[in-house]
Amino acid sequence: MPKQKTHSASKKRFTRSKSGKLFHEMSNYWHKNVKKSPKAKRHARQAKQVTGGLEKMLSRMIGKKPR
C-alpha cells in the first residue's frame, strides 16, 4: 500500500514539539500593532497549541509523531 504524502502547506505552518504536541503561530501578529496592548503583542509571540479534532486531522497531514 502506498504511503501518505505530507501536506506541504501544513508542514510549513505547524510545528511538533518533542512530546508530540502540535503548535501554530498566531495570525495577524504584525497587523495593526499600534492599537494592540503590549500584553496582547507579548502573548501573540508565543506559539499556541492545537487541540481536539483539528489536532488529529493535522497529525495525519504532517506525519508521524517523534519517538
Secondary structure, 3 states (H helix, E strand, C coil): CCCCCCCHHHHHHEEECCCCCEEECCCCCCCCCCCCCHHHHHHHHCCEECCCHHHHHHHHHHCCCCC
